[in-house]
Amino acid sequence: MAHSSILITGANSGLGFEAAKQFAQQDGISKIILACRNQTRAQEALQRLEALTGKKIFEILVVDVSSLESCHAAAKSLNTNIDGMILNAGGGGGTEPTKMTKEGVTFIFAANVLGHVYLTDLLINNGKLSKEGTVMYVASFAARGAPEIGAAKPPINDGSIAEWTSVVNGEKFVRNNTYTDIYGSVKLMGAMWTMSMARQHPQMRFVTIDPGMARGTAGTATLPWHQRWMMEAAMWVMQRLGKAHSVEVGAKRYVDVMLDDDNFKSGVWWGSEKGLTGKLADQVTYWPELIGNESAQDNANTVIHQFIH
């Protein structure tokens, strides 16, 4: 279907901001909702985008996706129907990614998955998301492993109800608090949710996109300074070697996949065919026994919804 109105979470910086700019330059796009946690920063982003694009098609929706109450209020206050939504906000969870929220989930899970799922459910149920619209979840190469930077696959064995629950409540990481394992496991759950939802809602399009190793994103901003420095240094080296790309290239993946439903089918996790940049391909080939497991996909979806009250 044609997408004319797009909602982007985390749109005030990094990939979200760049994607908003690129969408505004596409024919047929008439409205872009900047869904941001902070009103002031959102307003600053809106003004910058209007100046950069020469278009006044941007609106602000204040929402903190780590808070279910904020998501509920945002869904109620949204006064524009949308054709597509990009679930881009999240990040590393700051200095305490495994601290618990009142819902009994880790903060990193709340910010990257739980709020996005709830917001999606609300917009489907209140009819503000088109019945043939697209939901795009932003994952990461950490969710399927990246040997190029020494990141193993997340420590998921079979994707059972019990195992996904241990990811959500943090029990999985009591003895292993490696950042890439925590972040990768959480992002993997989000990707598995889209595959389950694609089968539950065949009239809609649910896809996952990995922006690749994109230098210049805001994703490292909440990390402890030493991890942030290491990640930024690694991305600089990788880009120099042609094994990473710019934030502009990463955001273009959002645009390409959102606007081309013929070539980028529902229920697929799209990412680099090889390495961390380059041509897009179905990520199931990296881990078919888990990513392609419909039971593991549905279990992830079930567990996520058990924590939405």
N, C-alpha and C positions, 0 to 999 in steps of 0.2 A: 504494500500500500504506500501511498505518498505520505510522507511525514512533514507536517508544516509547523508543528509546535513541539518543542523538546524541553524537558526538564533535566537539569544536571545538578546533582548534589556535589558539594565541594567545589563550586564554580568560581570562587573568588581568587584562586591561585593555581599554579602548576598546570597539570593536565586538564583539569576542569575548566580553567580560565581559557586556555588555548583552544580547547574544543569548542567553547562558546563562541570564540572569535571565528573559528573556521566554519562552524555551522551558519553563522550570520552571513557568510560570504557565499553560501549555496543558494541557488535558485529554488524558490518555493518555500523557504523557511520564513515564517511570518512572526513567530514568537519563540523566545528562549527564556525559560524560567531559571534564574540563578538561585538555586536552593542552598543557602549558606547558614552557618551557625550564628554569625555575627552580623547584625544589621549595618553597622558602620563600615565594616570591610566589604560587605556586599554592595553597599552604595558606592564605595570607592571603585570597586570592580566594574559596576554598571557604567559609571562615568568614563572609565578608561576604555571600556568596550565600545561605547558610543563614539568616543573620539577616534578609536582605531578603525572602526568599520564604517562610520558615517551613518549608522542606522540606529533608530530608536525602537527596537523590537524586544528589548530586554525588560524583564520584570523580576522582582525580588520575592522570594519565599523564605522566611526565616524558619530554619529547622535544624535542630541538633540531633543527628541520627543515632547518637548514643543514648538518647532518651525516648522511651516509648510515649511519654506524655507529650513531648515536643512534636513527635511524628503525628500523633493524633490531632493536635491543634493545627498543625500545618496542613494536613489532609482536609480538615474542615474549612480552613481559611482560603485554600486555593480556589481562585475564581476563574481559572482558565482551564478548559479541557485540553488534554495533551495527547499526542500521538505516540510519543516515545519518551522513555526516561532512562537516564544513564546514572547508575548507582556507583558513583566515583569516589565519594568521600570515604574516609577511613584512616589508613595510616598505621604506623607501628605501635600505637597505644601509649606513647609517651614513656616516662620513666617507670611506670607501674602497669605494664600491659595486662598482668593477671590479677589486678585488684578487682574486687567483686562489686557488681552493681546490686541494687535492691531486688532485681529480678533473679538473682542467683547465677549470673553469667559473668565471665571476665569482661573487663572494659574493652579490650581489643576485639572481642567477639561482638559486643554490643555495637561498637562504632563501625565495624566492617560488615556485619551481617544482619544482626537481629533487627535494628531499626530500619534498615533498607527493606527487609522482608515485610515488616509490619506496614511501612509506608506503601509498599506495592499492593499489599492486600487491601488496604483502605481505599486506594485510588481505583482499584478494580471494582470493589464493592459499591463505592459511591458514584460510579459511572464517569469519573473524571479522566480515566485512562481509556482510550479508544478500545472497543471490543476486538479490533484487529491490530492493536498497537504493539510496539516493541519494548521489551524490558531488557536492558543491557547491564549485566553485572561486571564490574571491573575486578579481575583477579590479578594474579602475579605469576611469574615463572617460578617463584618459590613454592607455589602450590603443586607443582609437578616435578620439582627438582631441577637444579641447574648445575651440572658438573663443571661448567665453564668457570664458575666462581666458587666451587667447592661446597655448594648447597645440595645436600641429599634430599631425596623425596621426603615429604612429611611422614612422621612415624605412625601411619595408619595401616592397620593390618587387614581388616575385612569390612570396615564400614558398617559395623553392627550398630544397633540402637545404643547399646552400652558404651561402645567406643566413641561415637559421636557425642554422647552425653558427657563423657570425660573430657572432650575437647572444649565443650561449651562451659562447663563449670570449673575448668582448669585442673582437674585431678590428673589429667594426662601428663601434666608438666610439673608435677610436684618434685620429681627427681631429675627431670630434664627441662631446663628453662632456656635452652638455646633459642635465640630470637627467631631464626629462620624456621625452626620447627613449629614454634607457636604461630607465627604469622602465616606460614605456609599452610598449616592445618586449618586455620580459620578461613583463609581464602579458598581452600579446597572445598570446604563445606558450602560456601556461597556458590561456587561453580556447580557443585552437585545439585544444589537446590534448583538452579535454572533448568537443568536437564529433566528433573522430576516435574517441574512446573510446565515445561514444554509438552510433556505427555498429558498432563492434566488439562491444559488449555490449548488444544490444537488449533484453535482459531487465532490465537495470538502468537507472537514470536518472543521466545525467551532465549537469549544468547549470553555467553560470557566472552569477554575480550581481555586479553593480556596485552597491555601497552608495550611490553618488551622492556629492555633496559633503556630507559629514557632519561638522559641526563638533563637536569633542570626541573625535575618535578618537586612538589611540596611534600612528597611522601616521607622524606627523611627528617622533616622539620621537627617532629615530636620525639625523635630518638634521643637517647643520651648522647652528649657531645662526642664521645669517643667512637660510638657506633656510627654517628652521622658523618664524622670525619672519614672513617674507613670506607663507608659506602660511597661518599662523594668522590674520594680519591680513586676508588675502584672503577666507578663509572667514567671518570675522566680518562683513565688509562684505556678502558674498554672502547670508548668512543674513538680515541686516537688510533686504535688498532682495527677499527671498522667492525667491532663486535658489539657495539651499542649504537644508539642514535639519539637525536635531540628530542626535546619535549614536543616540538612541532610534529615530528614524525610519529611519535607515540599517540598524540591526540588525533592525527589523521586516521589512525586505525578506528577510532570511535566513529568518525564521520563516514568512512568507507563502509563499515559493517552496518551501521544504522540505516543508511540510505540505499543499500543494495541487498534487498531480501531475496533476490533470485540466486545470487551466488553465495550468500552467507545464511545458511538455513538455520531454522529454529532447533534448539536442543543441542547445539554444538558449542564447544569451548574453542574459540579461535585465538591462536597465538603463533609464535614463530615456528615455521616448519623445521628449521634447524637453528640451534643456538638461541640468541636473545634478540635478534633483529632479523630483517628480511621478510620474505614472503609468508603470508598467513596460511595456516593449515589447522586441521582438527587435532587438538591436543590429546585425544584419546590414544594416539599411537605411542605416547610417552609412558602410558601406564594403563593398558587396556583392561587388565583384570580388575582394576578398581574403578577408574573413570568411566568405563563402559558397563559397569555393573548396575543394572536398574534397581536392584534391591538396595544397594548402598546409596544410590541417589535418593530413593524414596525414604530411606531411614534418616538421611540428613534432613530432608524436608520435614519429616515427622518430628524429629528432635527439636529443630528450630521452633516449630509452632508450639511445642510443649512449654516454651518459656515466654510465650506472648500471652499476657493476661489482660 
